Every structure is written in structure tokens, then in C-alpha cells.
Amino acid sequence: MQTQQNYDTEHLGPLSQLVGSWEGDKGYDVMNTHSVPTEKAYHESITFEPVGPIKNGSHELFGLRYTTLSWPNGTEEPFHQELGYWLWSPEDHQVVRCFTNQNGVTVHAGGQCDTDSQHFEMSASADSDEYGISSCPTLNDGCKTLSYNLKMDMLNDKQFSYSEEYHLKNSLEEDVIIHTDKNAMTKLY
């Protein structure tokens, strides 16, 4: 594996500017449960480390291993954690994000974009064979993740913003729960 210092980010396509550590303190989390939205301001830290090339037969992927921690403002105890990969497939212009959170939900999302895109979107659905969502039976019984959508905007080489939307099905409610997160991130190094 190559280190961040000697990695040629040119192969990462639209992910090239993400290498490094980022922080954001403008996070906003909204969960509509029982017809009443719960809102939470949060800050987070994300670190992206280059990996690859990743060979899969004659196909090559280039990517970033990442970790995310999110805390409600004013506390030191994270309420959300993720581990995963962001991948770029230059052959078919696919951008991919695969991650697991601390609750045991695994998301494999993807979308199409150009090599130099400053905006891209990725999505996943629980009923998809390609970009899907999986979790343990206990979690599915209590609150199944039905879909995931990410919108990403690279504002410049030191800032990006994102918005995420999850659709969840809680066994206690008839309506689908919509959970959104958004933040503006600034590069530390």
C-alpha cells in the first residue's frame, strides 16, 4: 500500500481532492419519527487515506479508505461512526462508497460521473443487487434502511459539503421515516 505522501492522486478521479483529514462543525441531523422531527447539530471528523490500485481481473479501481466520527455539539461522545471505502472506477466512470456504521448497517452506494466532476451523487437501495443495503435481522425488524442517497460538492481543494438522505421503515410506524444529514467540511491537512 502506498502512503499519502507518495501517492499519485491523479488516478482517484473525482475523489482526488479528498485525501487527508477534514473537520466540519456545521452538521445538521434531522430524523422524522412519530411525525415529530428530532434535530441535532453536530461536528465531525473524516480521514481519507489512499489505497490501490485495486486489481479485479483486468479492471482497476483506485480508492480511499476512510473513517468518520460524529459528535453532538457540546459533547465528546460520538453518536455516529463509519468505516469504509470510496472507490473510483476510471474504466466505467463509477464512483462507489461502501461503509458500515456502528449499528451494523452496511451500505454499498454508487453513481456515475466524469473524472473531473466537482459534484456527484451516489445511491443504494435495500432491494438492489448492485448498489444495496444490508443489516442484521434484529435491526431490520426494528428499523430497516430502505434507501440511501448522497450528494457531494467539492467547493475547492480545501472544502466540500455533502447531504445524505436515508429512508427507514420502523416497525412501530406506518410511514417511512426520512433521516437527513448535511455538513460543510474543511481540510486540516
C-alpha positions as a Markdown table, in Angstrom:
| # | Residue | x | y | z |
|---|---|---|---|---|
| 1 | Met | 0.0 | 0.0 | 0.0 |
| 2 | Gln | 1.2 | 3.5 | -0.8 |
| 3 | Thr | 1.4 | 6.2 | 1.8 |
| 4 | Gln | -0.4 | 9.5 | 1.5 |
| 5 | Gln | 2.9 | 11.3 | 0.9 |
| 6 | Asn | 3.9 | 9.3 | -2.2 |
| 7 | Tyr | 0.5 | 8.5 | -3.7 |
| 8 | Asp | -0.3 | 9.9 | -7.1 |
| 9 | Thr | -3.9 | 11.3 | -6.6 |
| 10 | Glu | -4.4 | 11.7 | -10.4 |
| 11 | His | -5.8 | 8.1 | -10.5 |
| 12 | Leu | -8.6 | 9.0 | -8.0 |
| 13 | Gly | -10.6 | 11.0 | -10.5 |
| 14 | Pro | -13.4 | 13.0 | -8.7 |
| 15 | Leu | -12.1 | 11.7 | -5.3 |
| 16 | Ser | -8.6 | 13.2 | -5.7 |
| 17 | Gln | -9.2 | 16.2 | -3.5 |
| 18 | Leu | -10.5 | 14.2 | -0.6 |
| 19 | Val | -7.1 | 12.7 | 0.5 |
| 20 | Gly | -6.3 | 14.0 | 4.1 |
| 21 | Ser | -8.2 | 14.8 | 7.3 |
| 22 | Trp | -11.3 | 17.0 | 7.4 |
| 23 | Glu | -13.4 | 18.6 | 10.1 |
| 24 | Gly | -16.9 | 20.2 | 10.0 |
| 25 | Asp | -18.8 | 21.9 | 12.7 |
| 26 | Lys | -22.0 | 22.8 | 10.8 |
| 27 | Gly | -23.5 | 19.4 | 10.8 |
| 28 | Tyr | -27.3 | 19.1 | 10.9 |
| 29 | Asp | -29.1 | 15.8 | 11.6 |
| 30 | Val | -32.9 | 15.5 | 11.2 |
| 31 | Met | -34.9 | 12.4 | 11.9 |
| 32 | Asn | -38.7 | 12.5 | 11.4 |
| 33 | Thr | -40.1 | 9.9 | 13.9 |
| 34 | His | -43.6 | 9.7 | 15.2 |
| 35 | Ser | -44.4 | 12.6 | 13.0 |
| 36 | Val | -42.2 | 14.8 | 15.1 |
| 37 | Pro | -38.7 | 15.8 | 13.8 |
| 38 | Thr | -35.8 | 15.5 | 16.1 |
| 39 | Glu | -32.9 | 17.8 | 15.2 |
| 40 | Lys | -29.3 | 17.7 | 16.2 |
| 41 | Ala | -26.4 | 19.9 | 15.5 |
| 42 | Tyr | -23.1 | 18.0 | 15.2 |
| 43 | His | -19.5 | 18.2 | 14.3 |
| 44 | Glu | -17.5 | 15.5 | 12.7 |
| 45 | Ser | -14.0 | 14.3 | 11.6 |
| 46 | Ile | -13.3 | 12.4 | 8.4 |
| 47 | Thr | -10.0 | 10.9 | 7.4 |
| 48 | Phe | -9.3 | 9.6 | 3.8 |
| 49 | Glu | -6.2 | 7.5 | 3.1 |
| 50 | Pro | -5.3 | 6.4 | -0.5 |
| 51 | Val | -5.4 | 2.7 | -1.4 |
| 52 | Gly | -4.8 | 1.0 | -4.7 |
| 53 | Pro | -4.6 | 0.3 | -7.4 |
| 54 | Ile | -7.0 | -2.4 | -6.5 |
| 55 | Lys | -6.9 | -5.1 | -9.3 |
| 56 | Asn | -10.0 | -7.1 | -10.1 |
| 57 | Gly | -9.1 | -9.2 | -13.1 |
| 58 | Ser | -8.2 | -6.7 | -15.8 |
| 59 | His | -10.3 | -4.0 | -14.1 |
| 60 | Glu | -8.5 | -1.5 | -11.8 |
| 61 | Leu | -10.1 | 0.6 | -9.0 |
| 62 | Phe | -8.5 | 3.4 | -7.1 |
| 63 | Gly | -9.7 | 4.5 | -3.8 |
| 64 | Leu | -9.7 | 5.9 | -0.3 |
| 65 | Arg | -10.1 | 4.1 | 3.0 |
| 66 | Tyr | -12.0 | 6.3 | 5.4 |
| 67 | Thr | -13.2 | 6.7 | 8.9 |
| 68 | Thr | -15.9 | 9.1 | 10.2 |
| 69 | Leu | -16.7 | 10.1 | 13.7 |
| 70 | Ser | -19.6 | 12.5 | 14.5 |
| 71 | Trp | -20.4 | 14.1 | 17.9 |
| 72 | Pro | -23.4 | 16.2 | 19.0 |
| 73 | Asn | -22.2 | 19.8 | 19.6 |
| 74 | Gly | -21.1 | 20.3 | 23.1 |
| 75 | Thr | -20.3 | 16.6 | 23.8 |
| 76 | Glu | -17.3 | 14.3 | 23.5 |
| 77 | Glu | -19.2 | 11.0 | 23.0 |
| 78 | Pro | -19.7 | 10.1 | 19.3 |
| 79 | Phe | -23.2 | 9.3 | 18.2 |
| 80 | His | -22.2 | 8.0 | 14.8 |
| 81 | Gln | -19.2 | 6.1 | 13.4 |
| 82 | Glu | -18.4 | 4.8 | 9.9 |
| 83 | Leu | -15.6 | 2.7 | 8.4 |
| 84 | Gly | -15.3 | 2.1 | 4.7 |
| 85 | Tyr | -14.0 | 2.9 | 1.2 |
| 86 | Trp | -14.7 | 5.4 | -1.5 |
| 87 | Leu | -13.7 | 4.0 | -4.9 |
| 88 | Trp | -13.2 | 5.3 | -8.4 |
| 89 | Ser | -13.5 | 3.1 | -11.5 |
| 90 | Pro | -12.0 | 5.1 | -14.4 |
| 91 | Glu | -13.0 | 2.5 | -16.9 |
| 92 | Asp | -16.7 | 3.0 | -16.5 |
| 93 | His | -16.8 | 6.3 | -14.6 |
| 94 | Gln | -18.4 | 4.8 | -11.5 |
| 95 | Val | -17.9 | 6.4 | -8.1 |
| 96 | Val | -18.6 | 4.0 | -5.2 |
| 97 | Arg | -18.9 | 4.3 | -1.4 |
| 98 | Cys | -19.1 | 1.2 | 0.7 |
| 99 | Phe | -19.3 | 1.5 | 4.5 |
| 100 | Thr | -20.5 | 0.0 | 7.7 |
| 101 | Asn | -21.8 | 2.1 | 10.7 |
| 102 | Gln | -21.6 | 1.2 | 14.4 |
| 103 | Asn | -25.2 | -0.2 | 14.3 |
| 104 | Gly | -24.3 | -2.9 | 11.8 |
| 105 | Val | -25.8 | -1.4 | 8.6 |
| 106 | Thr | -23.7 | -1.9 | 5.5 |
| 107 | Val | -24.3 | 0.4 | 2.5 |
| 108 | His | -22.8 | -0.1 | -1.0 |
| 109 | Ala | -23.7 | 3.0 | -2.9 |
| 110 | Gly | -22.7 | 4.2 | -6.3 |
| 111 | Gly | -23.2 | 6.6 | -9.2 |
| 112 | Gln | -21.7 | 7.8 | -12.4 |
| 113 | Cys | -19.7 | 10.9 | -13.0 |
| 114 | Asp | -16.8 | 12.4 | -15.0 |
| 115 | Thr | -13.2 | 12.2 | -13.9 |
| 116 | Asp | -13.1 | 15.9 | -13.1 |
| 117 | Ser | -16.6 | 16.2 | -11.6 |
| 118 | Gln | -16.9 | 18.6 | -8.7 |
| 119 | His | -20.5 | 17.4 | -7.9 |
| 120 | Phe | -21.6 | 13.7 | -7.8 |
| 121 | Glu | -24.3 | 11.6 | -6.4 |
| 122 | Met | -24.5 | 8.1 | -5.1 |
| 123 | Ser | -27.4 | 5.9 | -4.1 |
| 124 | Ala | -28.3 | 2.5 | -2.8 |
| 125 | Ser | -31.5 | 0.5 | -2.2 |
| 126 | Ala | -32.2 | -2.4 | 0.0 |
| 127 | Asp | -33.8 | -4.3 | -2.9 |
| 128 | Ser | -30.9 | -3.7 | -5.3 |
| 129 | Asp | -28.4 | -6.4 | -6.4 |
| 130 | Glu | -25.8 | -3.8 | -7.4 |
| 131 | Tyr | -25.8 | -0.9 | -5.0 |
| 132 | Gly | -27.5 | -2.3 | -2.0 |
| 133 | Ile | -28.0 | -2.1 | 1.8 |
| 134 | Ser | -27.8 | -4.9 | 4.3 |
| 135 | Ser | -28.2 | -5.2 | 8.1 |
| 136 | Cys | -28.8 | -7.8 | 10.8 |
| 137 | Pro | -32.3 | -9.3 | 11.2 |
| 138 | Thr | -32.8 | -7.6 | 14.6 |
| 139 | Leu | -32.1 | -4.2 | 13.1 |
| 140 | Asn | -34.3 | -4.9 | 10.1 |
| 141 | Asp | -37.2 | -5.8 | 12.4 |
| 142 | Gly | -36.8 | -2.6 | 14.4 |
| 143 | Cys | -35.7 | 0.0 | 11.8 |
| 144 | Lys | -34.8 | -1.2 | 8.3 |
| 145 | Thr | -32.8 | 1.0 | 6.0 |
| 146 | Leu | -34.7 | 1.1 | 2.6 |
| 147 | Ser | -32.6 | 3.6 | 0.6 |
| 148 | Tyr | -29.6 | 5.9 | 0.8 |
| 149 | Asn | -28.7 | 8.9 | -1.3 |
| 150 | Leu | -25.6 | 11.1 | -1.1 |
| 151 | Lys | -25.0 | 14.5 | -2.8 |
| 152 | Met | -21.4 | 15.6 | -2.7 |
| 153 | Asp | -20.0 | 19.0 | -3.7 |
| 154 | Met | -16.3 | 19.8 | -3.9 |
| 155 | Leu | -16.3 | 23.5 | -3.3 |
| 156 | Asn | -12.5 | 23.8 | -3.8 |
| 157 | Asp | -9.4 | 21.8 | -2.8 |
| 158 | Lys | -9.9 | 22.7 | 0.9 |
| 159 | Gln | -13.7 | 22.5 | 1.3 |
| 160 | Phe | -16.6 | 20.2 | 0.5 |
| 161 | Ser | -20.2 | 19.8 | 1.5 |
| 162 | Tyr | -22.5 | 16.9 | 1.5 |
| 163 | Ser | -26.1 | 15.9 | 2.1 |
| 164 | Glu | -27.3 | 12.4 | 2.8 |
| 165 | Glu | -30.9 | 11.1 | 3.0 |
| 166 | Tyr | -31.9 | 7.7 | 4.4 |
| 167 | His | -35.4 | 6.2 | 4.1 |
| 168 | Leu | -36.1 | 3.9 | 7.0 |
| 169 | Lys | -39.0 | 1.7 | 7.9 |
| 170 | Asn | -39.7 | 1.4 | 11.6 |
| 171 | Ser | -41.9 | -1.5 | 12.8 |
| 172 | Leu | -43.8 | 0.9 | 15.1 |
| 173 | Glu | -44.8 | 3.4 | 12.3 |
| 174 | Glu | -46.7 | 3.1 | 9.1 |
| 175 | Asp | -44.9 | 5.9 | 7.3 |
| 176 | Val | -41.4 | 5.8 | 6.0 |
| 177 | Ile | -39.0 | 7.8 | 8.2 |
| 178 | Ile | -36.8 | 10.2 | 6.5 |
| 179 | His | -33.4 | 10.8 | 8.1 |
| 180 | Thr | -31.1 | 13.6 | 6.7 |
| 181 | Asp | -27.6 | 14.7 | 7.5 |
| 182 | Lys | -25.6 | 17.5 | 6.0 |
| 183 | Asn | -22.3 | 19.3 | 6.7 |
| 184 | Ala | -19.6 | 21.5 | 5.3 |
| 185 | Met | -16.1 | 20.1 | 5.7 |
| 186 | Thr | -12.7 | 21.9 | 5.8 |
| 187 | Lys | -9.4 | 20.2 | 5.1 |
| 188 | Leu | -7.0 | 20.2 | 8.0 |
| 189 | Tyr | -4.1 | 18.6 | 6.1 |
